[in-house]
Amino acid sequence: MDGYILPLAQATSITLSLAFVSLIVGMIFAFIFTLLESAPFKPVAWLMSLFNLTIRALPELLIVVAIYTGLPLLLMSLDDGIAISLGFTSFTLQIDIANTKPDPFLCGVTALSLLYAVYASQTLRGAFKAISNGQKQAAQVLGLSKSRTFFRIIMPQMWRHALPGLSNQWLILLKDTALVSAIAIDDLMMQTKTIIARTNQPFLWYFIAMLIYLIISILSQKVITRIEKRSTYFEQPKSANSL
Amino acid sequence: MFDNFIYYLKVILQGLPDTLSLGILGIISAGLLAVVLSCLLSLNSCVITKIIRTYIIIFTGSPLLVQLFLIYYGPSQFGDVLNKVPTFYEIISSPWFCAYLALTLNSAAYTTQIFYGALKSVPQGQWQACEALGMNKRQTLKIVMPYAIKRALSTYSNEVVFVVKGTALASMIPVMDIMGYSNQLNGDYYDFSIFVVAGLVYLLINGLLSTIMRIIEKKALTFEN
């Protein structure tokens, strides 16, 4: 059993880094999705909500596997060149890609961050709506520019509203990382399978894997609770003595 | 191109019975289990509450995939003991049953949270009214539970979609559901449109389910609107 601790720890770090990178990329995408969904040009907003609905109705495993299959195909077709015909003329779009086989880690991050972004954008949209219009108007009256209003006044409040939803999503993301073992990333799940193939003790090792996942989620839950407490510190009712 | 589409659809639809049976039976049994568990939680017994809380933490804190593998590959370790009851062993080692069990236990953990949350948000007055009428805890729960479930329906419909999405994981232990067939096709043809077809089938199922849930929700809450 001693010989397996190191590989398991390495695999855990891969799982964690996968989750963190997906969180950061997903957060950026979530902001973009939110902006697109509340775009003033309606067709864009409709398309974006349709996209959101579609992704949310599809199984996560399907998305992970589809991206793993689809990305190389896309790169390959770009490498070969796509003929675009406009009726009167046609030209070929060709991008030279030396290595048409994308990294599984990249595919995993793409899939997971997409999933995170789709769910998180819903939370962000709700948080954005929860802030009253009067605040935006007040900021404008004070002469703040639109971007300043957003970054200095709206966004800090949005965080507080969105934090519980986002942290829930983070826990789901953490658990979804197990899915990427289906596409040959050597994460915790994959490593567990490898060890089981050697030791032939599935119950023990899957149980250990479950414990590791549990520890990670319980720890992150603790951290999240602390952050939430801090961010809503001044909103909490003061005790009678302090008045 | 279109012929391929039809061919893929024909193959993939063979997985529909497995996906649907897993999804529907999973939803029903998880819902029933959750009702029982949230009733038990509301009894405020220290030991029962602790056991159920641990169960919820374990099943909501770890990936469904790990639970599925644990249930599917785990019992084989105790094959010597279990072989003494062959029919039982046969049932619990069949992939379909393992997927069903994992889905039920996983979904029941989430659903208990939803139902118990709703049960707690029932106005205190209702509990007191039942108490004033001289009802005991069990009778009170009979009155309050339907009310709580109606309130929880909108959150619960999310969970229903999650169960159907979760059935796709069953393809990792060899259950030939929609995802299983599309994986097999992908191995043979390596074509992206296979996943488009599978995605469309899932979209249809989930779209139908959410519509049904919305109708149920509307019917259940008519008296309040």
Interface residues (C-beta under 8 A of the other chain):
Chain A: T54 R56 A57 L58 P59 E60 L61 L62 V65 A66 T69 G70 L73 L171 K175 D176 T177 A178 L179 S181 A182 M189 I196 Q201 P202 F203 L204 Y206 F207 A209 M210 Y213 L214 S217 I218
Chain B: I57 I58 G61 S62 P63 L64 L65 V66 Q67 F69 L70 Y73 G74 P75 S76 Q77 F78 V161 V164 K165 G166 T167 A168 L169 S171 M172 M179 S182 N183 N186 Y190 F192 F195 A198 G199 Y202 L203 N206 G207 S210
